[in-house]
Amino acid sequence: MSQTSINSPRIFWKTPLAWLSSLWEFSRPHTIVGTSLSVLALYLIALATVDSTVNLENIQYLLIALFPCLCGNVYIVGLNQLEDQEIDKINKPYLPLASGYFSQIQGRYIVSITGLLAIITSWLGGSWLGITVVLSLLIGTAYSLPPIRLKRFPLLAAFCIFTVRGVVVNLGVFLYFIHSFTSTSFLVPEVLILTAFVVIFTVAIAIFKDVPDLEGDQEYNITTFTILIGKKAIFKISCGVIIFCYLGMIIIGLLSSFNINQPLLIGSHVALLTLLLWRSQRVDLEDKNSIAQFYQFIWRLFFLEYLLFPLACLV
């Protein structure tokens, strides 16, 4: 059953630090880190493409892209919390809306402001950035907001996640950077490889994310792959997807002639594959905390890819 919030909403001018702490939780920190690293990675790959280095002239383009992408991130995760407040009282009672530290009105203001800022500031960066952000917001809205609410349908929910994280952001933001640097728009094999990796890897995130939320999803009749085929099957599929991604990167490192540091690409992914196999043996699928920790571990692997792959392109 849902729980009644016993906390009073935090007011910024009364308790600014506590309010900012709640805003950070509302922003879902792991998604903020993921968005920041993806934009940074695409910036670095674009620099490597044009044989340039980080400097004061081109770093402005990174900042121009980062702000609307982060605002868009807050809009998407915030809208989802507004619509899932009762479910989150069971699945994620620590979130600001579920715990009562933010009221519905506060949540709506934050979502509205960040959504508008994302749209307005993205178009200041040009059409590629504007299209990328607007398309991401549209998909994020369709994911959470009734009457469409695509998250009710497992396949469409997964499609939304890997489309935004994998395709829209990677290709759109890279095209924004490359157009900013060269005044032309083109893609390179390196960004296509990263995009393919992220699309496939995000499938693992998309299907595993509901495993810790089984109880609340069942009570509110949210159909997920976890409910349909069980935790154990989802766990095995998610691990298999990530293993496939790492083996793919190792094979690319062995066979490709692209401008990528092959020893770094191969060695890092062999190490990550070994780490995944070791960590997966220590998951207790009957322990919600153990499942949640493994989900965060998957996100950390995701973060690492956005650091390692650009590094392999640069050195």
Secondary structure in CASP SS format (residue, H / E / C, confidence):
PFRMAT SS
TARGET T0000
AUTHOR 0000-0000-0000
METHOD secondary structure of the structure
MODEL  1
M C 1.00
S C 1.00
Q C 1.00
T C 1.00
S C 1.00
I C 1.00
N C 1.00
S C 1.00
P C 1.00
R C 1.00
I C 1.00
F C 1.00
W C 1.00
K C 1.00
T C 1.00
P H 1.00
L H 1.00
A H 1.00
W H 1.00
L H 1.00
S H 1.00
S H 1.00
L H 1.00
W H 1.00
E H 1.00
F H 1.00
S C 1.00
R C 1.00
P H 1.00
H H 1.00
T H 1.00
I H 1.00
V H 1.00
G H 1.00
T H 1.00
S H 1.00
L H 1.00
S H 1.00
V H 1.00
L H 1.00
A H 1.00
L H 1.00
Y H 1.00
L H 1.00
I H 1.00
A H 1.00
L H 1.00
A H 1.00
T H 1.00
V C 1.00
D C 1.00
S C 1.00
T C 1.00
V C 1.00
N C 1.00
L H 1.00
E H 1.00
N H 1.00
I H 1.00
Q H 1.00
Y H 1.00
L H 1.00
L H 1.00
I H 1.00
A H 1.00
L H 1.00
F H 1.00
P H 1.00
C H 1.00
L H 1.00
C H 1.00
G H 1.00
N H 1.00
V H 1.00
Y H 1.00
I H 1.00
V H 1.00
G H 1.00
L H 1.00
N H 1.00
Q H 1.00
L H 1.00
E H 1.00
D C 1.00
Q H 1.00
E H 1.00
I H 1.00
D H 1.00
K H 1.00
I H 1.00
N H 1.00
K C 1.00
P C 1.00
Y C 1.00
L C 1.00
P H 1.00
L H 1.00
A H 1.00
S H 1.00
G C 1.00
Y C 1.00
F C 1.00
S C 1.00
Q H 1.00
I H 1.00
Q H 1.00
G H 1.00
R H 1.00
Y H 1.00
I H 1.00
V H 1.00
S H 1.00
I H 1.00
T H 1.00
G H 1.00
L H 1.00
L H 1.00
A H 1.00
I H 1.00
I H 1.00
T H 1.00
S H 1.00
W H 1.00
L H 1.00
G C 1.00
G C 1.00
S H 1.00
W H 1.00
L H 1.00
G H 1.00
I H 1.00
T H 1.00
V H 1.00
V H 1.00
L H 1.00
S H 1.00
L H 1.00
L H 1.00
I H 1.00
G H 1.00
T H 1.00
A H 1.00
Y H 1.00
S H 1.00
L C 1.00
P C 1.00
P C 1.00
I C 1.00
R C 1.00
L H 1.00
K H 1.00
R H 1.00
F C 1.00
P H 1.00
L H 1.00
L H 1.00
A H 1.00
A H 1.00
F H 1.00
C H 1.00
I H 1.00
F H 1.00
T H 1.00
V H 1.00
R H 1.00
G H 1.00
V H 1.00
V H 1.00
V H 1.00
N H 1.00
L H 1.00
G H 1.00
V H 1.00
F H 1.00
L H 1.00
Y H 1.00
F H 1.00
I H 1.00
H H 1.00
S H 1.00
F H 1.00
T H 1.00
S C 1.00
T C 1.00
S C 1.00
F C 1.00
L C 1.00
V C 1.00
P H 1.00
E H 1.00
V H 1.00
L H 1.00
I H 1.00
L H 1.00
T H 1.00
A H 1.00
F H 1.00
V H 1.00
V H 1.00
I H 1.00
F H 1.00
T H 1.00
V H 1.00
A H 1.00
I H 1.00
A H 1.00
I H 1.00
F H 1.00
K C 1.00
D C 1.00
V H 1.00
P H 1.00
D H 1.00
L H 1.00
E H 1.00
G H 1.00
D H 1.00
Q H 1.00
E H 1.00
Y C 1.00
N C 1.00
I C 1.00
T C 1.00
T C 1.00
F H 1.00
T H 1.00
I H 1.00
L H 1.00
I H 1.00
G C 1.00
K H 1.00
K H 1.00
A H 1.00
I H 1.00
F H 1.00
K H 1.00
I H 1.00
S H 1.00
C H 1.00
G H 1.00
V H 1.00
I H 1.00
I H 1.00
F H 1.00
C H 1.00
Y H 1.00
L H 1.00
G H 1.00
M H 1.00
I H 1.00
I H 1.00
I H 1.00
G H 1.00
L H 1.00
L H 1.00
S C 1.00
S C 1.00
F C 1.00
N C 1.00
I C 1.00
N C 1.00
Q H 1.00
P H 1.00
L H 1.00
L H 1.00
I H 1.00
G H 1.00
S H 1.00
H H 1.00
V H 1.00
A H 1.00
L H 1.00
L H 1.00
T H 1.00
L H 1.00
L H 1.00
L H 1.00
W H 1.00
R H 1.00
S H 1.00
Q C 1.00
R C 1.00
V C 1.00
D C 1.00
L C 1.00
E C 1.00
D C 1.00
K H 1.00
N H 1.00
S H 1.00
I H 1.00
A H 1.00
Q H 1.00
F H 1.00
Y H 1.00
Q H 1.00
F H 1.00
I H 1.00
W H 1.00
R H 1.00
L H 1.00
F H 1.00
F H 1.00
L H 1.00
E H 1.00
Y H 1.00
L H 1.00
L H 1.00
F H 1.00
P H 1.00
L H 1.00
A H 1.00
C H 1.00
L H 1.00
V C 1.00
END
